[in-house]
Amino acid sequence: MRTVNEVSKLSGVSIRTLQYYDKIGLLHPTDHTEAGYRLYDDTALAKLQQILLFKELEFPLSEIKRILECADYDENKALSQQIRLLELKKERLERLIAFACGIKRIGVKRMDFSAFKTERIQAYAEEAKAAWGHTPQYKAFEEADVKRSQSDRRLMMTELMAIFRELGQLKDGAAEAVEAQLWVKKLKEYITENFYECTDEILRSLGTVYACGGEFTENIDRAAGEGSAKFAEKAIQAYCDRRSEN
């Protein structure tokens, strides 16, 4: 057992924050001393670690509480998502360090802000949130998916990958080309008709997810050819940029 003061020093979480977590029912102490001080065992500390990692995924405390209380909560799945997000943040920090070193060494004059962009991190965080069913779009998909058979789902994925194959055949050309943009439009319409309402904002985030590595990239490249996922992202971003200008 550790006192609240010891847990605070160990975790870096302030005593006031631990008291607040207790108050809202997010993390209760395991026991109390005779004097009324909070005590925490290893199980409580493990839960605190999960809370802190979910905060890195930018989940609000209310959603963290709801997730941890779910009967089907999968700690391994959550940890895998948290690890991937931290890897993306590490990559961003490495880009920032290289950028700053370049300025110091040679005096970078060009207006390059790419090192400061966080789209991949934000997109993955949104994907992770969707995986836990806490977005209206995902909930709409989940409600519709209950009525589908396995053959229906396989057909949907086959049709979706067919769109990516068409995009993949165009990857040696310009992402802004008319034909590529038409296939992006078809992709957006297909997602809206079969999964959930695909707004331009969601489509842009999906494009980033498709190309940021992992299962999405592997599946698209396997179906449509190496480099297809990255081309799809470029075509999607071009599509959304053009629509935002109109």
C-alpha positions as CSV (number, residue, x, y, z in Angstrom):
1,M,0.0,0.0,0.0
2,R,1.2,3.5,-0.8
3,T,-0.1,6.8,0.6
4,V,-1.5,9.5,-1.6
5,N,1.7,11.5,-1.1
6,E,3.8,8.5,-2.3
7,V,1.6,7.9,-5.3
8,S,1.8,11.6,-6.2
9,K,5.6,11.5,-6.1
10,L,5.8,8.2,-8.0
11,S,3.4,9.2,-10.8
12,G,3.8,12.9,-11.1
13,V,0.1,13.4,-10.5
14,S,-0.6,16.0,-7.9
15,I,-2.4,15.1,-4.7
16,R,-5.2,17.5,-5.6
17,T,-5.7,15.7,-8.9
18,L,-5.8,12.3,-7.1
19,Q,-8.3,13.7,-4.7
20,Y,-10.4,14.9,-7.7
21,Y,-10.2,11.5,-9.4
22,D,-11.6,10.0,-6.2
23,K,-14.3,12.6,-6.0
24,I,-15.6,11.9,-9.6
25,G,-15.3,8.1,-9.2
26,L,-12.5,7.7,-11.7
27,L,-9.9,6.3,-9.3
28,H,-10.9,5.5,-5.7
29,P,-8.2,4.7,-3.2
30,T,-8.0,1.0,-2.1
31,D,-8.3,1.9,1.6
32,H,-7.8,4.6,4.2
33,T,-5.6,4.9,7.2
34,E,-7.1,5.3,10.6
35,A,-6.5,9.0,10.3
36,G,-8.4,9.0,7.0
37,Y,-5.5,9.3,4.5
38,R,-5.9,7.6,1.2
39,L,-4.0,4.3,0.4
40,Y,-3.4,2.7,-3.0
41,D,-2.4,-0.8,-3.9
42,D,-0.8,-2.1,-7.1
43,T,-4.2,-2.6,-8.8
44,A,-5.1,1.0,-8.2
45,L,-1.7,2.1,-9.6
46,A,-2.2,0.0,-12.7
47,K,-5.5,1.7,-13.2
48,L,-3.8,5.1,-12.8
49,Q,-1.4,4.2,-15.5
50,Q,-4.3,3.4,-17.9
51,I,-5.9,6.7,-17.0
52,L,-2.7,8.6,-17.8
53,L,-2.2,6.8,-21.1
54,F,-5.8,7.5,-22.1
55,K,-5.2,11.2,-21.4
56,E,-2.3,11.0,-23.9
57,L,-5.0,9.9,-26.4
58,E,-6.7,13.2,-25.5
59,F,-9.8,11.5,-24.0
60,P,-11.8,13.6,-21.6
61,L,-12.0,12.2,-18.0
62,S,-15.7,11.4,-18.4
63,E,-15.0,9.1,-21.4
64,I,-12.0,7.5,-19.6
65,K,-14.3,6.7,-16.7
66,R,-16.9,5.2,-19.0
67,I,-14.4,3.1,-20.9
68,L,-12.8,1.7,-17.8
69,E,-16.2,0.7,-16.4
70,C,-17.2,-1.1,-19.6
71,A,-17.7,-4.8,-19.2
72,D,-15.9,-5.5,-22.5
73,Y,-12.9,-3.2,-21.8
74,D,-9.8,-4.8,-23.4
75,E,-6.7,-3.5,-21.7
76,N,-4.4,-5.0,-24.4
77,K,-6.3,-3.3,-27.2
78,A,-6.2,0.0,-25.4
79,L,-2.4,-0.4,-24.7
80,S,-1.7,-1.1,-28.3
81,Q,-3.5,2.1,-29.4
82,Q,-1.7,4.1,-26.7
83,I,1.7,2.7,-27.8
84,R,1.0,3.7,-31.5
85,L,0.0,7.2,-30.5
86,L,3.2,7.6,-28.4
87,E,5.2,6.4,-31.4
88,L,3.6,9.1,-33.6
89,K,4.4,11.7,-31.0
90,K,8.0,10.5,-30.8
91,E,8.3,10.8,-34.6
92,R,7.0,14.4,-34.4
93,L,9.4,15.3,-31.6
94,E,12.3,13.9,-33.7
95,R,11.2,16.0,-36.7
96,L,11.1,19.1,-34.4
97,I,14.6,18.4,-33.1
98,A,16.0,17.9,-36.6
99,F,14.3,21.1,-37.7
100,A,15.6,23.2,-34.8
101,C,19.1,21.7,-35.3
102,G,19.0,22.7,-38.9
103,I,18.1,26.3,-38.0
104,K,20.9,26.4,-35.5
105,R,23.5,24.9,-37.9
106,I,22.8,26.6,-41.2
107,G,20.1,29.2,-40.5
108,V,17.0,27.9,-42.2
109,K,15.3,30.8,-44.0
110,R,12.5,29.0,-45.9
111,M,9.0,29.1,-44.4
112,D,8.7,25.3,-43.6
113,F,6.2,24.5,-40.9
114,S,5.8,20.8,-41.7
115,A,7.7,19.7,-38.5
116,F,4.9,21.4,-36.4
117,K,2.0,19.5,-38.0
118,T,0.1,17.1,-35.8
119,E,-2.5,15.6,-38.3
120,R,-1.2,12.1,-38.0
121,I,-1.4,12.2,-34.2
122,Q,-4.9,13.7,-34.3
123,A,-6.1,11.3,-36.9
124,Y,-4.9,8.3,-34.9
125,A,-6.5,9.6,-31.7
126,E,-9.8,10.0,-33.6
127,E,-9.4,6.4,-34.9
128,A,-8.8,5.2,-31.4
129,K,-11.8,7.0,-30.1
130,A,-13.9,5.6,-32.8
131,A,-12.7,2.2,-31.9
132,W,-14.3,2.6,-28.5
133,G,-17.6,3.8,-29.9
134,H,-17.6,7.3,-28.5
135,T,-18.2,9.3,-31.7
136,P,-21.6,9.8,-33.4
137,Q,-20.3,8.5,-36.7
138,Y,-19.0,5.3,-35.2
139,K,-22.2,4.8,-33.2
140,A,-24.2,5.1,-36.4
141,F,-22.0,2.6,-38.1
142,E,-22.3,0.2,-35.1
143,E,-26.1,0.4,-35.1
144,A,-26.2,-0.4,-38.9
145,D,-23.6,-3.1,-38.6
146,V,-25.6,-5.2,-36.2
147,K,-28.1,-5.9,-39.0
148,R,-25.4,-7.0,-41.5
149,S,-24.3,-10.6,-42.1
150,Q,-20.7,-11.7,-42.5
151,S,-21.2,-11.9,-46.2
152,D,-22.5,-8.4,-46.3
153,R,-19.4,-7.2,-44.5
154,R,-17.1,-9.1,-46.8
155,L,-18.8,-7.6,-49.8
156,M,-18.5,-4.1,-48.4
157,M,-14.8,-4.5,-47.8
158,T,-14.4,-6.0,-51.3
159,E,-16.1,-3.0,-52.9
160,L,-14.1,-0.5,-50.7
161,M,-10.8,-2.1,-51.8
162,A,-11.9,-2.0,-55.4
163,I,-12.1,1.8,-55.1
164,F,-8.5,1.8,-53.7
165,R,-7.4,-0.4,-56.6
166,E,-8.7,2.2,-59.0
167,L,-6.9,4.9,-57.1
168,G,-3.7,2.8,-57.0
169,Q,-3.7,2.5,-60.8
170,L,-3.4,6.3,-60.9
171,K,-0.5,6.6,-58.4
172,D,2.1,7.4,-61.1
173,G,0.1,10.5,-62.1
174,A,-0.9,13.6,-60.2
175,A,-3.0,13.3,-57.1
176,E,-4.9,16.4,-58.2
177,A,-5.8,14.9,-61.6
178,V,-9.5,14.8,-62.5
179,E,-9.8,11.0,-62.6
180,A,-8.1,10.6,-59.2
181,Q,-10.4,13.3,-57.7
182,L,-13.5,11.4,-59.1
183,W,-12.4,8.2,-57.3
184,V,-11.9,10.2,-54.1
185,K,-15.5,11.5,-54.4
186,K,-16.7,7.9,-55.0
187,L,-14.8,6.8,-51.9
188,K,-16.4,9.5,-49.8
189,E,-19.8,8.6,-51.1
190,Y,-19.3,4.9,-50.5
191,I,-18.2,5.5,-46.9
192,T,-21.3,7.7,-46.3
193,E,-23.7,5.1,-47.8
194,N,-22.2,2.1,-46.1
195,F,-20.4,3.1,-42.9
196,Y,-21.2,6.6,-41.5
197,E,-21.6,10.2,-42.7
198,C,-18.2,11.0,-44.2
199,T,-17.7,14.8,-43.8
200,D,-14.7,16.5,-45.5
201,E,-13.1,16.7,-42.0
202,I,-13.5,13.0,-41.4
203,L,-12.3,12.1,-44.9
204,R,-9.2,14.2,-44.4
205,S,-8.5,12.4,-41.2
206,L,-9.1,9.0,-42.8
207,G,-6.6,9.9,-45.5
208,T,-4.0,10.5,-42.9
209,V,-4.8,7.3,-41.2
210,Y,-4.6,5.3,-44.4
211,A,-1.0,6.4,-45.0
212,C,0.4,6.5,-41.5
213,G,1.5,2.9,-41.4
214,G,0.0,-0.1,-39.7
215,E,-3.0,-2.3,-40.7
216,F,-4.8,0.3,-42.9
217,T,-1.7,1.0,-45.0
218,E,-0.8,-2.7,-45.3
219,N,-4.4,-3.7,-46.4
220,I,-4.6,-0.9,-49.0
221,D,-1.2,-1.6,-50.4
222,R,-1.8,-5.3,-50.5
223,A,-5.0,-4.8,-52.4
224,A,-4.0,-2.0,-54.7
225,G,-0.2,-2.1,-54.9
226,E,2.7,-0.6,-53.0
227,G,2.4,3.1,-52.5
228,S,-1.4,3.2,-53.1
229,A,-2.2,4.2,-49.5
230,K,0.1,7.2,-49.7
231,F,-1.3,8.2,-53.1
232,A,-4.8,7.9,-51.7
233,E,-3.9,10.2,-48.9
234,K,-2.5,12.8,-51.3
235,A,-5.6,12.6,-53.5
236,I,-7.9,12.9,-50.5
237,Q,-6.0,16.0,-49.1
238,A,-6.1,17.6,-52.6
239,Y,-9.9,16.9,-52.8
240,C,-10.5,18.4,-49.4
241,D,-8.3,21.4,-50.0
242,R,-10.1,22.2,-53.3
243,R,-13.5,22.0,-51.5
244,S,-12.4,24.2,-48.7
245,E,-11.3,26.9,-51.2
246,N,-14.7,26.9,-52.9
